[in-house]
Amino acid sequence: MLGCAFTELSFIRVSMADKTIAASFEDAEGVLAAFSRDLGSRYRFLDVLPPARILRGSGIRSHKEVSDRYLCELAATHKARLATVDAGISHSAATLIG
């Protein structure tokens, strides 16, 4: 499993914003830390991310596609998959998990 600052901060943001979870920053970050710790060597943190130009020629038409497309391209670059609960993401590197 790959992670980066973008995915970790997104997890925290969603955990705090979702009314059914309503986590504090500390709680969400703690869950994230436990998750990555439990995965051990199966979790790889990418501390260097490609620049925005990775999206050139990808056909982005809306601001709503930028983050999702970036994460898909990042996953594809590393021969990984983007696990998502968003059925609206249409990319060969995206896998719907919920």
Gaussian input, Z-matrix of N, CA and C with variables (Angstrom, degrees):
# hf/3-21g

backbone

0 1
 N
 C     1     B1
 C     2     B2     1     A1
 N     3     B3     2     A2     1     D1
 C     4     B4     3     A3     2     D2
 C     5     B5     4     A4     3     D3
 N     6     B6     5     A5     4     D4
 C     7     B7     6     A6     5     D5
 C     8     B8     7     A7     6     D6
 N     9     B9     8     A8     7     D7
 C    10    B10     9     A9     8     D8
 C    11    B11    10    A10     9     D9
 N    12    B12    11    A11    10    D10
 C    13    B13    12    A12    11    D11
 C    14    B14    13    A13    12    D12
 N    15    B15    14    A14    13    D13
 C    16    B16    15    A15    14    D14
 C    17    B17    16    A16    15    D15
 N    18    B18    17    A17    16    D16
 C    19    B19    18    A18    17    D17
 C    20    B20    19    A19    18    D18
 N    21    B21    20    A20    19    D19
 C    22    B22    21    A21    20    D20
 C    23    B23    22    A22    21    D21
 N    24    B24    23    A23    22    D22
 C    25    B25    24    A24    23    D23
 C    26    B26    25    A25    24    D24
 N    27    B27    26    A26    25    D25
 C    28    B28    27    A27    26    D26
 C    29    B29    28    A28    27    D27
 N    30    B30    29    A29    28    D28
 C    31    B31    30    A30    29    D29
 C    32    B32    31    A31    30    D30
 N    33    B33    32    A32    31    D31
 C    34    B34    33    A33    32    D32
 C    35    B35    34    A34    33    D33
 N    36    B36    35    A35    34    D34
 C    37    B37    36    A36    35    D35
 C    38    B38    37    A37    36    D36
 N    39    B39    38    A38    37    D37
 C    40    B40    39    A39    38    D38
 C    41    B41    40    A40    39    D39
 N    42    B42    41    A41    40    D40
 C    43    B43    42    A42    41    D41
 C    44    B44    43    A43    42    D42
 N    45    B45    44    A44    43    D43
 C    46    B46    45    A45    44    D44
 C    47    B47    46    A46    45    D45
 N    48    B48    47    A47    46    D46
 C    49    B49    48    A48    47    D47
 C    50    B50    49    A49    48    D48
 N    51    B51    50    A50    49    D49
 C    52    B52    51    A51    50    D50
 C    53    B53    52    A52    51    D51
 N    54    B54    53    A53    52    D52
 C    55    B55    54    A54    53    D53
 C    56    B56    55    A55    54    D54
 N    57    B57    56    A56    55    D55
 C    58    B58    57    A57    56    D56
 C    59    B59    58    A58    57    D57
 N    60    B60    59    A59    58    D58
 C    61    B61    60    A60    59    D59
 C    62    B62    61    A61    60    D60
 N    63    B63    62    A62    61    D61
 C    64    B64    63    A63    62    D62
 C    65    B65    64    A64    63    D63
 N    66    B66    65    A65    64    D64
 C    67    B67    66    A66    65    D65
 C    68    B68    67    A67    66    D66
 N    69    B69    68    A68    67    D67
 C    70    B70    69    A69    68    D68
 C    71    B71    70    A70    69    D69
 N    72    B72    71    A71    70    D70
 C    73    B73    72    A72    71    D71
 C    74    B74    73    A73    72    D72
 N    75    B75    74    A74    73    D73
 C    76    B76    75    A75    74    D74
 C    77    B77    76    A76    75    D75
 N    78    B78    77    A77    76    D76
 C    79    B79    78    A78    77    D77
 C    80    B80    79    A79    78    D78
 N    81    B81    80    A80    79    D79
 C    82    B82    81    A81    80    D80
 C    83    B83    82    A82    81    D81
 N    84    B84    83    A83    82    D82
 C    85    B85    84    A84    83    D83
 C    86    B86    85    A85    84    D84
 N    87    B87    86    A86    85    D85
 C    88    B88    87    A87    86    D86
 C    89    B89    88    A88    87    D87
 N    90    B90    89    A89    88    D88
 C    91    B91    90    A90    89    D89
 C    92    B92    91    A91    90    D90
 N    93    B93    92    A92    91    D91
 C    94    B94    93    A93    92    D92
 C    95    B95    94    A94    93    D93
 N    96    B96    95    A95    94    D94
 C    97    B97    96    A96    95    D95
 C    98    B98    97    A97    96    D96
 N    99    B99    98    A98    97    D97
 C   100   B100    99    A99    98    D98
 C   101   B101   100   A100    99    D99
 N   102   B102   101   A101   100   D100
 C   103   B103   102   A102   101   D101
 C   104   B104   103   A103   102   D102
 N   105   B105   104   A104   103   D103
 C   106   B106   105   A105   104   D104
 C   107   B107   106   A106   105   D105
 N   108   B108   107   A107   106   D106
 C   109   B109   108   A108   107   D107
 C   110   B110   109   A109   108   D108
 N   111   B111   110   A110   109   D109
 C   112   B112   111   A111   110   D110
 C   113   B113   112   A112   111   D111
 N   114   B114   113   A113   112   D112
 C   115   B115   114   A114   113   D113
 C   116   B116   115   A115   114   D114
 N   117   B117   116   A116   115   D115
 C   118   B118   117   A117   116   D116
 C   119   B119   118   A118   117   D117
 N   120   B120   119   A119   118   D118
 C   121   B121   120   A120   119   D119
 C   122   B122   121   A121   120   D120
 N   123   B123   122   A122   121   D121
 C   124   B124   123   A123   122   D122
 C   125   B125   124   A124   123   D123
 N   126   B126   125   A125   124   D124
 C   127   B127   126   A126   125   D125
 C   128   B128   127   A127   126   D126
 N   129   B129   128   A128   127   D127
 C   130   B130   129   A129   128   D128
 C   131   B131   130   A130   129   D129
 N   132   B132   131   A131   130   D130
 C   133   B133   132   A132   131   D131
 C   134   B134   133   A133   132   D132
 N   135   B135   134   A134   133   D133
 C   136   B136   135   A135   134   D134
 C   137   B137   136   A136   135   D135
 N   138   B138   137   A137   136   D136
 C   139   B139   138   A138   137   D137
 C   140   B140   139   A139   138   D138
 N   141   B141   140   A140   139   D139
 C   142   B142   141   A141   140   D140
 C   143   B143   142   A142   141   D141
 N   144   B144   143   A143   142   D142
 C   145   B145   144   A144   143   D143
 C   146   B146   145   A145   144   D144
 N   147   B147   146   A146   145   D145
 C   148   B148   147   A147   146   D146
 C   149   B149   148   A148   147   D147
 N   150   B150   149   A149   148   D148
 C   151   B151   150   A150   149   D149
 C   152   B152   151   A151   150   D150
 N   153   B153   152   A152   151   D151
 C   154   B154   153   A153   152   D152
 C   155   B155   154   A154   153   D153
 N   156   B156   155   A155   154   D154
 C   157   B157   156   A156   155   D155
 C   158   B158   157   A157   156   D156
 N   159   B159   158   A158   157   D157
 C   160   B160   159   A159   158   D158
 C   161   B161   160   A160   159   D159
 N   162   B162   161   A161   160   D160
 C   163   B163   162   A162   161   D161
 C   164   B164   163   A163   162   D162
 N   165   B165   164   A164   163   D163
 C   166   B166   165   A165   164   D164
 C   167   B167   166   A166   165   D165
 N   168   B168   167   A167   166   D166
 C   169   B169   168   A168   167   D167
 C   170   B170   169   A169   168   D168
 N   171   B171   170   A170   169   D169
 C   172   B172   171   A171   170   D170
 C   173   B173   172   A172   171   D171
 N   174   B174   173   A173   172   D172
 C   175   B175   174   A174   173   D173
 C   176   B176   175   A175   174   D174
 N   177   B177   176   A176   175   D175
 C   178   B178   177   A177   176   D176
 C   179   B179   178   A178   177   D177
 N   180   B180   179   A179   178   D178
 C   181   B181   180   A180   179   D179
 C   182   B182   181   A181   180   D180
 N   183   B183   182   A182   181   D181
 C   184   B184   183   A183   182   D182
 C   185   B185   184   A184   183   D183
 N   186   B186   185   A185   184   D184
 C   187   B187   186   A186   185   D185
 C   188   B188   187   A187   186   D186
 N   189   B189   188   A188   187   D187
 C   190   B190   189   A189   188   D188
 C   191   B191   190   A190   189   D189
 N   192   B192   191   A191   190   D190
 C   193   B193   192   A192   191   D191
 C   194   B194   193   A193   192   D192
 N   195   B195   194   A194   193   D193
 C   196   B196   195   A195   194   D194
 C   197   B197   196   A196   195   D195
 N   198   B198   197   A197   196   D196
 C   199   B199   198   A198   197   D197
 C   200   B200   199   A199   198   D198
 N   201   B201   200   A200   199   D199
 C   202   B202   201   A201   200   D200
 C   203   B203   202   A202   201   D201
 N   204   B204   203   A203   202   D202
 C   205   B205   204   A204   203   D203
 C   206   B206   205   A205   204   D204
 N   207   B207   206   A206   205   D205
 C   208   B208   207   A207   206   D206
 C   209   B209   208   A208   207   D207
 N   210   B210   209   A209   208   D208
 C   211   B211   210   A210   209   D209
 C   212   B212   211   A211   210   D210
 N   213   B213   212   A212   211   D211
 C   214   B214   213   A213   212   D212
 C   215   B215   214   A214   213   D213
 N   216   B216   215   A215   214   D214
 C   217   B217   216   A216   215   D215
 C   218   B218   217   A217   216   D216
 N   219   B219   218   A218   217   D217
 C   220   B220   219   A219   218   D218
 C   221   B221   220   A220   219   D219
 N   222   B222   221   A221   220   D220
 C   223   B223   222   A222   221   D221
 C   224   B224   223   A223   222   D222
 N   225   B225   224   A224   223   D223
 C   226   B226   225   A225   224   D224
 C   227   B227   226   A226   225   D225
 N   228   B228   227   A227   226   D226
 C   229   B229   228   A228   227   D227
 C   230   B230   229   A229   228   D228
 N   231   B231   230   A230   229   D229
 C   232   B232   231   A231   230   D230
 C   233   B233   232   A232   231   D231
 N   234   B234   233   A233   232   D232
 C   235   B235   234   A234   233   D233
 C   236   B236   235   A235   234   D234
 N   237   B237   236   A236   235   D235
 C   238   B238   237   A237   236   D236
 C   239   B239   238   A238   237   D237
 N   240   B240   239   A239   238   D238
 C   241   B241   240   A240   239   D239
 C   242   B242   241   A241   240   D240
 N   243   B243   242   A242   241   D241
 C   244   B244   243   A243   242   D242
 C   245   B245   244   A244   243   D243
 N   246   B246   245   A245   244   D244
 C   247   B247   246   A246   245   D245
 C   248   B248   247   A247   246   D246
 N   249   B249   248   A248   247   D247
 C   250   B250   249   A249   248   D248
 C   251   B251   250   A250   249   D249
 N   252   B252   251   A251   250   D250
 C   253   B253   252   A252   251   D251
 C   254   B254   253   A253   252   D252
 N   255   B255   254   A254   253   D253
 C   256   B256   255   A255   254   D254
 C   257   B257   256   A256   255   D255
 N   258   B258   257   A257   256   D256
 C   259   B259   258   A258   257   D257
 C   260   B260   259   A259   258   D258
 N   261   B261   260   A260   259   D259
 C   262   B262   261   A261   260   D260
 C   263   B263   262   A262   261   D261
 N   264   B264   263   A263   262   D262
 C   265   B265   264   A264   263   D263
 C   266   B266   265   A265   264   D264
 N   267   B267   266   A266   265   D265
 C   268   B268   267   A267   266   D266
 C   269   B269   268   A268   267   D267
 N   270   B270   269   A269   268   D268
 C   271   B271   270   A270   269   D269
 C   272   B272   271   A271   270   D270
 N   273   B273   272   A272   271   D271
 C   274   B274   273   A273   272   D272
 C   275   B275   274   A274   273   D273
 N   276   B276   275   A275   274   D274
 C   277   B277   276   A276   275   D275
 C   278   B278   277   A277   276   D276
 N   279   B279   278   A278   277   D277
 C   280   B280   279   A279   278   D278
 C   281   B281   280   A280   279   D279
 N   282   B282   281   A281   280   D280
 C   283   B283   282   A282   281   D281
 C   284   B284   283   A283   282   D282
 N   285   B285   284   A284   283   D283
 C   286   B286   285   A285   284   D284
 C   287   B287   286   A286   285   D285
 N   288   B288   287   A287   286   D286
 C   289   B289   288   A288   287   D287
 C   290   B290   289   A289   288   D288
 N   291   B291   290   A290   289   D289
 C   292   B292   291   A291   290   D290
 C   293   B293   292   A292   291   D291

   B1=1.4365
   B2=1.5245
   B3=1.3204
   B4=1.4537
   B5=1.5224
   B6=1.2869
   B7=1.4521
   B8=1.5115
   B9=1.3078
   B10=1.4615
   B11=1.5254
   B12=1.3245
   B13=1.4625
   B14=1.5277
   B15=1.3208
   B16=1.4592
   B17=1.5280
   B18=1.3353
   B19=1.4639
   B20=1.5231
   B21=1.3336
   B22=1.4653
   B23=1.5256
   B24=1.3275
   B25=1.4589
   B26=1.5239
   B27=1.3162
   B28=1.4658
   B29=1.5199
   B30=1.3374
   B31=1.4567
   B32=1.5339
   B33=1.3165
   B34=1.4728
   B35=1.5196
   B36=1.3333
   B37=1.4714
   B38=1.5196
   B39=1.3346
   B40=1.4611
   B41=1.5213
   B42=1.3228
   B43=1.4730
   B44=1.5207
   B45=1.3129
   B46=1.4599
   B47=1.5337
   B48=1.3419
   B49=1.4637
   B50=1.5243
   B51=1.3158
   B52=1.4576
   B53=1.5239
   B54=1.3261
   B55=1.4675
   B56=1.5303
   B57=1.3283
   B58=1.4709
   B59=1.5253
   B60=1.3276
   B61=1.4637
   B62=1.5269
   B63=1.3279
   B64=1.4682
   B65=1.5276
   B66=1.3220
   B67=1.4698
   B68=1.5214
   B69=1.3061
   B70=1.4628
   B71=1.5243
   B72=1.3237
   B73=1.4610
   B74=1.5244
   B75=1.3197
   B76=1.4604
   B77=1.5222
   B78=1.3380
   B79=1.4642
   B80=1.5272
   B81=1.3385
   B82=1.4620
   B83=1.5203
   B84=1.3146
   B85=1.4663
   B86=1.5204
   B87=1.3169
   B88=1.4614
   B89=1.5168
   B90=1.3238
   B91=1.4644
   B92=1.5281
   B93=1.3261
   B94=1.4596
   B95=1.5290
   B96=1.3145
   B97=1.4679
   B98=1.5300
   B99=1.3348
   B100=1.4679
   B101=1.5248
   B102=1.3149
   B103=1.4563
   B104=1.5267
   B105=1.3160
   B106=1.4697
   B107=1.5277
   B108=1.3119
   B109=1.4722
   B110=1.5304
   B111=1.3427
   B112=1.4593
   B113=1.5289
   B114=1.3111
   B115=1.4577
   B116=1.5304
   B117=1.3154
   B118=1.4631
   B119=1.5109
   B120=1.3130
   B121=1.4648
   B122=1.5279
   B123=1.3318
   B124=1.4736
   B125=1.5198
   B126=1.3477
   B127=1.4612
   B128=1.5207
   B129=1.3215
   B130=1.4623
   B131=1.5168
   B132=1.3268
   B133=1.4590
   B134=1.5205
   B135=1.3210
   B136=1.4634
   B137=1.5215
   B138=1.3211
   B139=1.4622
   B140=1.5196
   B141=1.3237
   B142=1.4631
   B143=1.5225
   B144=1.3100
   B145=1.4589
   B146=1.5245
   B147=1.3303
   B148=1.4637
   B149=1.5338
   B150=1.3233
   B151=1.4653
   B152=1.5307
   B153=1.3076
   B154=1.4701
   B155=1.5210
   B156=1.3183
   B157=1.4709
   B158=1.5294
   B159=1.3289
   B160=1.4644
   B161=1.5303
   B162=1.3251
   B163=1.4661
   B164=1.5227
   B165=1.3279
   B166=1.4722
   B167=1.5191
   B168=1.3162
   B169=1.4603
   B170=1.5162
   B171=1.3225
   B172=1.4620
   B173=1.5307
   B174=1.3121
   B175=1.4646
   B176=1.5159
   B177=1.3193
   B178=1.4631
   B179=1.5286
   B180=1.3318
   B181=1.4581
   B182=1.5233
   B183=1.3315
   B184=1.4607
   B185=1.5268
   B186=1.3204
   B187=1.4613
   B188=1.5311
   B189=1.3078
   B190=1.4640
   B191=1.5266
   B192=1.3165
   B193=1.4672
   B194=1.5249
   B195=1.3127
   B196=1.4669
   B197=1.5303
   B198=1.3081
   B199=1.4715
   B200=1.5197
   B201=1.3223
   B202=1.4676
   B203=1.5170
   B204=1.3263
   B205=1.4615
   B206=1.5269
   B207=1.3365
   B208=1.4632
   B209=1.5331
   B210=1.3194
   B211=1.4649
   B212=1.5295
   B213=1.3255
   B214=1.4668
   B215=1.5227
   B216=1.3170
   B217=1.4651
   B218=1.5267
   B219=1.3282
   B220=1.4641
   B221=1.5284
   B222=1.3148
   B223=1.4644
   B224=1.5253
   B225=1.3226
   B226=1.4623
   B227=1.5282
   B228=1.3216
   B229=1.4652
   B230=1.5190
   B231=1.3205
   B232=1.4627
   B233=1.5324
   B234=1.3374
   B235=1.4724
   B236=1.5330
   B237=1.3187
   B238=1.4627
   B239=1.5321
   B240=1.3156
   B241=1.4614
   B242=1.5203
   B243=1.3163
   B244=1.4510
   B245=1.5159
   B246=1.3302
   B247=1.4590
   B248=1.5201
   B249=1.3311
   B250=1.4575
   B251=1.5257
   B252=1.3129
   B253=1.4560
   B254=1.5319
   B255=1.3295
   B256=1.4593
   B257=1.5255
   B258=1.3243
   B259=1.4647
   B260=1.5241
   B261=1.3177
   B262=1.4540
   B263=1.5171
   B264=1.3329
   B265=1.4640
   B266=1.5184
   B267=1.3213
   B268=1.4582
   B269=1.5199
   B270=1.3296
   B271=1.4560
   B272=1.5249
   B273=1.3163
   B274=1.4603
   B275=1.5275
   B276=1.3295
   B277=1.4737
   B278=1.5278
   B279=1.3252
   B280=1.4675
   B281=1.5149
   B282=1.3326
   B283=1.4600
   B284=1.5226
   B285=1.3208
   B286=1.4556
   B287=1.5184
   B288=1.3438
   B289=1.4582
   B290=1.5204
   B291=1.3022
   B292=1.4598
   B293=1.4718
   A1=108.47
   A2=114.53
   A3=120.68
   A4=110.29
   A5=116.18
   A6=121.75
   A7=108.77
   A8=115.74
   A9=121.78
   A10=107.18
   A11=117.01
   A12=120.24
   A13=110.43
   A14=116.84
   A15=122.04
   A16=110.56
   A17=117.81
   A18=120.49
   A19=111.63
   A20=116.87
   A21=119.45
   A22=110.92
   A23=117.57
   A24=120.34
   A25=111.16
   A26=117.53
   A27=120.70
   A28=111.04
   A29=117.22
   A30=121.19
   A31=110.12
   A32=116.04
   A33=120.39
   A34=110.46
   A35=117.27
   A36=121.48
   A37=111.10
   A38=117.23
   A39=120.70
   A40=110.72
   A41=117.38
   A42=121.04
   A43=111.56
   A44=116.69
   A45=120.42
   A46=111.68
   A47=117.37
   A48=121.43
   A49=113.59
   A50=117.15
   A51=121.31
   A52=109.78
   A53=116.94
   A54=121.12
   A55=112.73
   A56=117.85
   A57=119.08
   A58=111.46
   A59=117.46
   A60=120.90
   A61=109.53
   A62=116.20
   A63=123.77
   A64=112.98
   A65=116.21
   A66=120.84
   A67=111.11
   A68=115.36
   A69=119.62
   A70=107.14
   A71=116.69
   A72=119.25
   A73=110.03
   A74=116.59
   A75=121.38
   A76=111.77
   A77=116.84
   A78=120.21
   A79=111.57
   A80=116.73
   A81=120.54
   A82=110.79
   A83=117.31
   A84=120.65
   A85=110.49
   A86=117.34
   A87=121.10
   A88=112.37
   A89=116.96
   A90=121.31
   A91=109.67
   A92=116.32
   A93=120.85
   A94=111.28
   A95=117.28
   A96=121.38
   A97=110.73
   A98=116.61
   A99=120.42
   A100=110.70
   A101=116.78
   A102=121.56
   A103=110.82
   A104=117.09
   A105=119.83
   A106=110.87
   A107=117.94
   A108=121.71
   A109=110.18
   A110=116.70
   A111=120.66
   A112=112.45
   A113=116.91
   A114=120.12
   A115=111.83
   A116=116.76
   A117=120.94
   A118=112.47
   A119=116.89
   A120=121.53
   A121=112.68
   A122=117.61
   A123=120.09
   A124=111.87
   A125=116.70
   A126=120.92
   A127=108.92
   A128=115.46
   A129=120.15
   A130=108.62
   A131=116.15
   A132=122.39
   A133=108.79
   A134=115.47
   A135=121.08
   A136=108.19
   A137=116.76
   A138=118.82
   A139=112.37
   A140=117.23
   A141=121.06
   A142=107.14
   A143=115.30
   A144=121.18
   A145=110.08
   A146=116.48
   A147=119.03
   A148=110.70
   A149=116.64
   A150=120.66
   A151=111.32
   A152=115.21
   A153=121.69
   A154=112.67
   A155=117.90
   A156=119.42
   A157=112.93
   A158=117.73
   A159=120.15
   A160=110.48
   A161=116.69
   A162=121.59
   A163=113.33
   A164=118.35
   A165=120.44
   A166=109.81
   A167=114.95
   A168=120.54
   A169=114.77
   A170=117.70
   A171=119.76
   A172=113.18
   A173=117.46
   A174=120.42
   A175=115.16
   A176=118.38
   A177=120.73
   A178=109.58
   A179=115.62
   A180=121.35
   A181=113.46
   A182=117.45
   A183=120.44
   A184=110.10
   A185=115.01
   A186=119.90
   A187=111.15
   A188=116.80
   A189=121.01
   A190=112.70
   A191=117.05
   A192=121.33
   A193=113.43
   A194=118.38
   A195=121.25
   A196=112.70
   A197=118.30
   A198=121.05
   A199=111.85
   A200=116.66
   A201=120.09
   A202=110.89
   A203=116.78
   A204=120.49
   A205=110.89
   A206=116.63
   A207=119.90
   A208=110.25
   A209=116.90
   A210=120.03
   A211=111.78
   A212=117.36
   A213=120.51
   A214=110.63
   A215=117.19
   A216=120.38
   A217=110.85
   A218=116.61
   A219=120.68
   A220=110.07
   A221=116.79
   A222=120.94
   A223=110.40
   A224=116.78
   A225=120.57
   A226=111.47
   A227=117.36
   A228=121.83
   A229=111.58
   A230=116.19
   A231=121.42
   A232=112.38
   A233=115.89
   A234=121.77
   A235=111.03
   A236=114.30
   A237=121.90
   A238=108.43
   A239=116.48
   A240=122.73
   A241=108.79
   A242=116.68
   A243=121.85
   A244=107.33
   A245=116.99
   A246=121.57
   A247=107.29
   A248=117.00
   A249=120.51
   A250=111.44
   A251=115.48
   A252=121.48
   A253=109.93
   A254=116.50
   A255=122.92
   A256=110.06
   A257=116.56
   A258=121.60
   A259=111.83
   A260=117.72
   A261=121.45
   A262=114.51
   A263=117.94
   A264=120.30
   A265=108.94
   A266=115.28
   A267=120.70
   A268=108.83
   A269=116.12
   A270=122.24
   A271=107.48
   A272=116.34
   A273=119.82
   A274=112.97
   A275=118.32
   A276=121.35
   A277=112.61
   A278=118.36
   A279=122.09
   A280=110.97
   A281=115.70
   A282=122.52
   A283=108.46
   A284=115.88
   A285=121.63
   A286=109.06
   A287=116.91
   A288=120.21
   A289=114.08
   A290=117.73
   A291=117.14
   A292=114.55
   D1=133.38
   D2=178.07
   D3=-100.35
   D4=143.61
   D5=173.76
   D6=-138.72
   D7=161.55
   D8=176.75
   D9=-154.09
   D10=174.45
   D11=179.82
   D12=-56.91
   D13=-38.30
   D14=-178.96
   D15=-60.88
   D16=-49.73
   D17=-177.50
   D18=-70.39
   D19=-38.47
   D20=-179.94
   D21=-66.38
   D22=-44.02
   D23=178.96
   D24=-67.34
   D25=-34.15
   D26=176.84
   D27=-64.81
   D28=-41.22
   D29=176.84
   D30=-59.71
   D31=-45.79
   D32=-179.98
   D33=-64.21
   D34=-44.05
   D35=-179.54
   D36=-60.17
   D37=-47.20
   D38=-179.47
   D39=-66.05
   D40=-40.53
   D41=179.33
   D42=-62.05
   D43=-34.00
   D44=179.55
   D45=-80.49
   D46=-34.39
   D47=-173.94
   D48=-82.54
   D49=-32.01
   D50=-177.47
   D51=-66.90
   D52=122.95
   D53=-175.71
   D54=-65.04
   D55=-26.63
   D56=179.59
   D57=-78.82
   D58=-23.66
   D59=178.36
   D60=-95.24
   D61=-54.08
   D62=177.96
   D63=46.39
   D64=45.90
   D65=-179.41
   D66=-75.34
   D67=152.83
   D68=169.38
   D69=-78.74
   D70=165.45
   D71=176.27
   D72=-56.89
   D73=-45.82
   D74=-177.11
   D75=-61.05
   D76=-42.81
   D77=179.30
   D78=-65.64
   D79=-45.98
   D80=-179.39
   D81=-64.09
   D82=-42.14
   D83=179.25
   D84=-66.82
   D85=-35.46
   D86=177.11
   D87=-65.01
   D88=-42.06
   D89=177.24
   D90=-63.58
   D91=-43.44
   D92=178.13
   D93=-61.41
   D94=-43.99
   D95=179.12
   D96=-62.13
   D97=-42.55
   D98=179.15
   D99=-65.77
   D100=-40.74
   D101=179.28
   D102=-60.53
   D103=-50.26
   D104=-178.60
   D105=-68.29
   D106=-34.84
   D107=176.84
   D108=-64.90
   D109=-43.70
   D110=179.99
   D111=-65.45
   D112=-30.53
   D113=177.48
   D114=-74.31
   D115=-22.48
   D116=177.62
   D117=56.43
   D118=-127.86
   D119=-176.57
   D120=-71.38
   D121=-9.59
   D122=177.00
   D123=-77.69
   D124=-11.61
   D125=178.75
   D126=-103.61
   D127=122.91
   D128=178.45
   D129=-118.67
   D130=121.73
   D131=179.94
   D132=-91.74
   D133=123.46
   D134=177.35
   D135=-91.03
   D136=109.20
   D137=-178.14
   D138=-92.84
   D139=-5.26
   D140=175.14
   D141=-122.20
   D142=121.28
   D143=-178.45
   D144=-110.25
   D145=147.80
   D146=178.53
   D147=-70.06
   D148=155.66
   D149=179.49
   D150=-71.96
   D151=169.75
   D152=-178.57
   D153=-57.16
   D154=-26.02
   D155=-177.30
   D156=-63.28
   D157=-10.93
   D158=174.61
   D159=-58.58
   D160=-20.23
   D161=-177.48
   D162=-90.79
   D163=-5.49
   D164=179.59
   D165=-56.16
   D166=133.20
   D167=177.24
   D168=76.37
   D169=9.38
   D170=-177.49
   D171=-88.51
   D172=-1.71
   D173=175.19
   D174=78.68
   D175=25.61
   D176=178.51
   D177=-65.44
   D178=129.69
   D179=-179.29
   D180=-114.38
   D181=-14.03
   D182=-174.89
   D183=-143.73
   D184=151.76
   D185=176.87
   D186=-60.00
   D187=-24.84
   D188=-178.84
   D189=-69.59
   D190=-17.03
   D191=-178.07
   D192=-91.79
   D193=-14.80
   D194=-169.96
   D195=-60.88
   D196=-54.90
   D197=-176.92
   D198=-63.93
   D199=-46.16
   D200=-179.27
   D201=-62.17
   D202=-45.21
   D203=-178.85
   D204=-65.05
   D205=-39.01
   D206=178.42
   D207=-60.92
   D208=-47.13
   D209=-179.65
   D210=-64.89
   D211=-36.13
   D212=176.41
   D213=-65.27
   D214=-44.64
   D215=179.44
   D216=-65.81
   D217=-37.54
   D218=176.56
   D219=-62.15
   D220=-45.48
   D221=178.46
   D222=-61.73
   D223=-47.71
   D224=-178.56
   D225=-60.80
   D226=-39.08
   D227=178.70
   D228=-59.56
   D229=-33.36
   D230=-177.95
   D231=-101.81
   D232=17.01
   D233=-179.88
   D234=52.20
   D235=44.42
   D236=-179.67
   D237=-121.87
   D238=-176.26
   D239=178.40
   D240=-124.03
   D241=149.00
   D242=171.84
   D243=-93.43
   D244=113.69
   D245=175.58
   D246=-82.26
   D247=126.06
   D248=-175.65
   D249=-143.37
   D250=155.39
   D251=172.37
   D252=-105.15
   D253=5.39
   D254=-178.63
   D255=-94.40
   D256=103.83
   D257=-179.33
   D258=-67.44
   D259=-13.11
   D260=-178.83
   D261=-81.51
   D262=-6.26
   D263=179.92
   D264=-84.01
   D265=116.48
   D266=-178.95
   D267=-111.70
   D268=96.74
   D269=179.81
   D270=-157.21
   D271=144.36
   D272=-176.83
   D273=-64.49
   D274=-19.01
   D275=179.70
   D276=-92.00
   D277=-1.98
   D278=-178.10
   D279=-94.41
   D280=135.57
   D281=177.12
   D282=-125.01
   D283=120.67
   D284=178.62
   D285=-75.20
   D286=125.44
   D287=-176.63
   D288=-113.80
   D289=-0.10
   D290=-178.05
   D291=-146.50

